Amino acid sequence: MDRSADWLAQAQADLAAARHMLSAGFHEWACFAAQQAAEKAAKAALQRAGRDAWGHSVAALLLALHELAAVPDPLVDAALELDKVYIGTRYPDVHPAGAPHALYTRGEAERCLGYAERIVEFCAHLVAAHNTG
């Protein structure tokens, strides 16, 4: 059963959550929600193409998409940056000291949001192209 529309809808909702968390000053959660948006968008594109989509690495998911479409290198680089915030934004024991809330900056959150927006847009185009192709 193709649930790509659901995955893409949740990716868009996660982007909205990231924007909300950024404006509220929860930079770590903005970073994490951005990573989640990109992950879910990549899973939507893979699922729409009839491929399995497992795991949490946005970079690995985009590399799996390489078999279906040319994924620009800057998007893979953005995915690698998002992968770095998957765990550290939530767990203090990942860092030598300090809670994640105190360790992530507005600039980092803005960058992560920008990365996610580009990845979600790219994946949404792939889903739409597969719908018409």
Stockholm file with secondary structure:
# STOCKHOLM 1.0

chainA/1-133         MDRSADWLAQAQADLAAARHMLSAGFHEWACFAAQQAAEKAAKAALQRAGRDAWGHSVAALLLALHELAAVPDPLVDAALELDKVYIGTRYPDVHPAGAPHALYTRGEAERCLGYAERIVEFCAHLVAAHNTG
#=GR chainA/1-133 SS CCCHHHHHHHHHHHHHHHHHHHHHTCHHHHHHHHHHHHHHHHHHHHHHTTCCCCSSCHHHHHHHHTTTSCCCHHHHHHHHHHHTTTTTTTCGGGSSSSCHHHHCCHHHHHHHHHHHHHHHHHHHHHHHHHHHC
#=GC SS_cons         CCCHHHHHHHHHHHHHHHHHHHHHTCHHHHHHHHHHHHHHHHHHHHHHTTCCCCSSCHHHHHHHHTTTSCCCHHHHHHHHHHHTTTTTTTCGGGSSSSCHHHHCCHHHHHHHHHHHHHHHHHHHHHHHHHHHC
//
